Amino acid sequence: MKKVISGLGIVFATISLSACISVSESNLESGKQISIMSQQAIATCGQGNVDTVSTSSFKCKSQGTR
């Protein structure tokens, strides 16, 4: 149970630190994968420049929406 709470805490912290991220999956394994993709998205797009994240990809905000 502690691992689940810890994992969800990491996911929510990552999401809150990277502005608005649209999450499309909701089970536990998907949560772990989204956390990994969120970290990659922040590293690639930059803090606050992530548009969406899914279990298999992410999308940076376009230049016009920054």
C-alpha positions in Angstrom: 0.0 0.0 0.0 2.9 2.4 0.8 4.3 1.8 -2.7 0.9 2.7 -4.3 0.7 5.9 -2.3 4.3 6.7 -3.0 3.9 6.1 -6.7 0.8 8.3 -6.9 2.6 11.0 -4.9 5.4 11.0 -7.5 2.9 11.2 -10.3 1.0 14.1 -8.8 4.2 15.9 -7.9 5.5 15.6 -11.4 2.2 16.8 -12.9 1.9 19.7 -10.5 5.5 20.8 -11.2 5.1 20.7 -15.0 2.0 23.0 -15.3 -1.1 21.5 -16.9 -0.7 18.0 -18.3 -3.5 16.0 -19.8 -3.4 12.4 -18.5 -5.3 9.9 -20.5 -4.7 6.6 -18.6 -5.7 5.8 -15.0 -4.5 2.4 -13.8 -1.4 1.8 -11.6 1.0 0.6 -14.4 -0.1 3.4 -16.6 0.5 5.8 -13.7 4.1 4.6 -13.5 4.6 4.9 -17.2 3.0 8.4 -17.3 5.4 9.4 -14.5 8.4 8.3 -16.6 7.1 10.0 -19.7 6.3 13.2 -17.7 9.9 13.4 -16.5 11.1 12.9 -20.1 8.7 15.5 -21.3 9.9 18.1 -18.8 13.5 17.3 -19.8 12.7 17.7 -23.5 10.1 20.5 -23.6 11.2 22.5 -20.5 9.4 23.3 -17.3 5.9 24.6 -18.1 6.1 23.8 -21.8 4.5 20.3 -21.8 1.1 20.1 -23.5 0.1 16.4 -23.1 1.5 13.2 -21.8 0.3 9.6 -22.3 1.8 6.2 -21.5 3.7 6.1 -24.8 4.3 9.7 -25.8 4.2 13.4 -24.9 3.6 16.6 -26.8 5.3 20.0 -26.2 3.3 23.2 -26.3 3.7 25.0 -29.7 5.6 28.3 -29.9 2.3 30.2 -30.2 0.8 28.9 -26.9 3.8 29.5 -24.6 
